[in-house]
Amino acid sequence: VKERLWGYAVRVVLDLYDVYQPYKRGKPSTRLTAEEAYALEPSLRRDLIGAITFDEWGIDPFRLCALNALSAREHGADLATYTEVRDFLRGPGGRVEGVVLYDLQKRETRAVRARIVFNAAGPWAPKVARRAGVELRIRGGKGVHLTLDRRVSNYAILCQAADGREVFVMPHGQTSVIGTTDDDFYGDPDDIRIHEDEVRYLWEAVERSVPSIGHARLLRAWAGIRPTVWEWGKMEDDLSREHVIYDHALQGAPGLLSMVGGKLASYRIMAEEAVDVVEDRLGIPRRPCRTHLEPLPGGASFPDVRALAEAYRLPEPTVARIAQRHGENAVAICEMVAEDPRLRLPVCRCEQIIAAELVFSIRHEGARRLLDLRRRNRLAMGPCQGSDCAQVAAAVLARELDLDGRAYRNELASLLQLRWKGQRGVLVGPTAAQQELSRLQHLGAGALQDLPSSVEEAPPAPGSSSPGVERYEEASVSVAEGP
């Protein structure tokens, strides 16, 4: 009976999948026997009937967001990071005519006027809309993920949770990612708490299919909020992933538009529709969209990794990882090494990051903090979680931005604080021991115990120095110079 049910389920799934598979230029699905599945994935439990393969695309969401912003800048946009919307400018009839911004770095307020203000703040969109005095509702969905300290599989594996939901485990860089939950969320998206039962729910689902995860260590738990369109009476998994653009004119705020819903896979078509709506409101004839034809920065071509490694005398795995993150801009990063040999300094061995890559992100990708480098380059996201690389990376950042010693230590403290937020839901056993060891290392070697209990949330101004605080170069020149 199991064999017949399995065969029927396979035919249904494969028939549906293969109808749409050509649109994403993937590979056709295949049916595997249990023996074939074990040959590809030895970590699977030993009572399988068979397996199905199908393609899914993986991305680095941090780099995707950064590259879209950089592409916008290349097309004339002004980018304002570490900047908050504090208020809206109103004109006759209550029309929204711009925003009041607060620059956290310069500690300055400025007004920016616009004919249309578009609120695309995701799970923060309701909070932004409230500043304009209008209501915007979403069904926020909390998705929790876990990161393990190693790769436990060769491929992404779909597992079944206790309630029948599908959960995945997939290799990502030097780690593995487990996800995800889907629960209603009514809290503050700036303070998402991850609970023990959510961690156990995910772990149990994967351990049932991949028993070997028992040998892995949890690095961190992290979560995001899906800004799902508001609907009443549906379970979370049944909510639509469609997107909606709201015009707040009927709520007394003409000139303000908001977008909610959708998902990452449809972000480009959502952006195209947003531009079309803005053009309609402004009375501008719609122009053909080209974002589906133009590559993001670095995506026009992929470099010859082996040739680059040989030409600049860099390890081939290092160049390969740089190329995966930066595409054709890997050539410019290697050229920086030729101009300044100190930039070949290895910084993060887990993620194969050298100093030149960090300097490139600081000079060309708007990185101003260690946390920015973490998002641009996966700094401190590997198994060591910054224990091996954070202080060297902070030295590179401080040297490049001309920061003083206090700012250098604040950057380390900020990274440590972010790690604590990601680990507070998984601090048991080996994870707790590793976190304590790392914390003591940073507090001691980084002299972080001298800092106040709260860290600065904004990037320090380049070249600034507080009275009575030593210059960074005087305190840490040996680390900054490297070998």
C-alpha positions, -999 to +999 in steps of 0.1 A: +000+000+000+028+024+009+045+017-024+013+024-044+006+056-024+042+067-029+040+062-066+007+081-069+020+110-048+052+112-069+033+114-102+010+142-089+039+162-075+061+158-105+034+166-130+026+198-112+062+208-107+073+201-143+046+223-157+062+254-141+099+243-139+109+257-173+100+292-162+127+293-136+153+276-159+159+248-134+164+210-140+135+186-144+124+167-113+134+131-109+122+101-089+149+083-069+149+049-053+159+047-016+193+034-026+199+063-050+188+088-024+213+073+001+240+076-024+234+113-028+226+120+008+240+095+033+227+114+062+190+104+056+173+080+079+173+044+068+136+036+063+129+055+031+107+043+002+122+067-023+128+104-029+120+132-053+144+159-065+134+194-076+153+227-080+151+257-057+172+288-060+192+301-030+203+336-024+222+357+002+193+380+013+217+406+028+237+410-004+206+410-025+192+440-006+225+458-006+230+453-044+195+465-051+202+497-032+236+501-050+219+496-083+193+523-074+222+547-065+238+540-099+205+551-115+203+584-095+188+575-062+200+590-029+206+564-002+203+573+035+213+546+058+210+549+096+183+574+091+148+574+106+115+588+094+104+609+123+074+627+108+055+636+076+053+670+059+017+680+052+003+705+027-031+718+018-059+693+025-036+672+045-016+661+015+016+643+023+044+663+007+075+647+022+092+634+053+112+646+082+144+625+086+168+621+115+204+611+107+216+590+135+252+594+126+252+632+123+224+636+148+207+661+125+171+665+113+163+675+078+131+677+056+128+660+022+100+670+000+084+647-026+053+646-049+047+610-038+058+592-006+059+554-010+060+533+022+077+500+015+089+493+050+078+456+051+068+446+087+075+482+098+050+496+073+022+499+099+045+518+122+056+542+095+019+547+084+009+556+120+033+586+119+011+599+091-020+593+112-033+564+091-040+528+098-023+500+079-030+464+090-010+433+082-011+397+094+025+396+105+039+360+102+069+350+123+095+328+106+122+313+129+154+298+115+183+280+131+220+280+120+242+250+127+280+251+129+286+227+100+271+213+069+250+182+078+237+175+042+249+178+006+215+191-006+185+209+009+161+183+024+124+188+031+114+172+064+080+169+081+072+185+114+050+171+141+020+190+128+025+180+092+042+212+080+072+210+058+105+221+073+139+223+055+175+219+063+200+232+037+237+238+034+246+275+033+283+283+031+302+265+059+270+261+079+235+247+077+202+265+080+170+250+094+136+266+089+110+277+092+080+284+114+049+304+105+030+319+134+010+351+138+031+379+153+017+410+171+049+423+187+075+449+178+095+438+147+126+455+163+125+430+192+116+395+179+120+369+207+127+333+198+114+308+223+126+273+233+096+256+219+101+271+185+137+258+185+127+223+196+099+222+170+124+228+142+151+206+156+127+177+161+114+179+126+149+177+110+163+152+135+136+127+125+148+128+089+185+136+094+196+120+127+232+132+123+223+168+132+227+155+168+264+160+163+261+196+153+261+227+175+235+255+173+252+287+164+222+310+165+184+314+160+170+342+139+137+353+127+119+376+103+084+389+100+064+384+068+043+415+061+014+394+049-018+410+037-045+412+065-071+385+063-094+372+090-103+335+097-074+318+079-046+297+094-011+312+089+000+287+062-032+294+042-026+332+040-020+346+005+015+356-005+001+382-029+009+419-025-013+450-023-006+487-028-028+510-006-036+546-014-041+564+019-061+593+002-093+579+016-078+581+051-070+617+048-034+613+036-033+618-002+002+615-016+010+585+006+011+550-008+020+518+011+028+483-001+025+451+020+024+414+013+044+395-013+075+375-008+111+377-017+108+356-049+085+382-064+103+414-051+113+426-086+078+424-101+065+441-069+090+470-075+079+472-111+043+475-101+052+501-075+069+523-101+039+519-125+015+531-098+037+561-089+039+571-126+001+569-129-003+591-098+021+617-112+006+616-147+038+603-162+034+579-192+046+545-182+080+535-195+090+499-203+106+483-172+142+470-177+150+456-143+144+421-155+171+426-181+198+446-163+221+427-139+227+439-104+262+454-097+288+427-103+263+404-120+272+411-157+297+383-158+315+358-136+353+359-134+378+331-141+385+322-105+416+301-112+432+327-134+425+354-108+440+333-080+472+327-100+475+363-112+473+378-077+488+349-057+457+343-036+443+310-025+418+298-051+391+290-024+394+326-012+389+340-047+360+317-053+342+329-022+348+365-031+335+359-066+304+343-053+297+374-032+308+401-056+307+386-091+328+405-116+338+430-089+361+403-075+386+415-101+386+450-086+391+434-051+421+414-063+436+445-079+434+463-045+457+435-032+482+443-060+481+480-050+485+474-013+499+440-003+487+444+033+451+439+020+458+402+013+456+398+051+432+369+060+405+382+082+377+355+085+389+320+078+354+305+081+341+326+052+374+331+033+374+369+037+405+390+032+411+426+042+407+438+006+371+426+004+362+445+036+379+477+023+360+474-010+327+472+009+337+502+030+347+523-001+321+512-026+292+495-008+284+520+020+297+498+049+303+519+080+301+494+108+311+459+116+274+450+114+274+463+078+304+441+070+286+412+085+257+418+061+278+426+030+304+399+034+292+373+059+318+385+084+314+365+117+286+344+103+305+312+101+312+286+128+335+309+149+308+336+151+334+364+152+358+349+178+385+345+152+379+376+130+359+404+148+389+422+162+410+421+130+379+433+110+373+461+135+410+471+130+405+473+092+373+493+096+389+517+121+420+522+099+399+528+068+375+553+085+400+569+108+382+559+140+395+564+175+400+536+201+366+540+217+348+537+184+368+506+176+357+490+209+321+501+204+320+483+170+332+451+187+306+455+215+278+461+189+287+429+171+288+410+204+254+424+213+239+413+180+253+378+185+237+377+220+203+385+204+207+356+180+219+332+207+196+339+236+171+313+222+197+285+219+220+290+249+221+254+261+250+229+263+280+235+239+264+267+225+263+283+260+299+272+267+312+286+234+293+319+239+308+324+273+343+316+260+339+341+232+324+368+254+354+366+278+378+367+249+362+399+236+358+415+270+395+409+278+414+413+245+391+440+232+390+459+266+352+461+262+346+460+299+354+498+299+325+506+277+291+517+291+264+491+293+247+504+262+264+506+228+261+533+201+235+522+175+247+546+148+280+545+129+307+568+143+316+598+121+348+592+102+378+609+116+361+619+148+378+615+181+364+621+216+384+643+240+407+622+262+403+591+240+434+577+223+437+576+185+431+542+171+465+541+153+483+547+185+465+519+204+464+492+178+488+499+149+502+464+149+468+449+142+459+475+116+491+469+096+490+431+095+519+410+082 
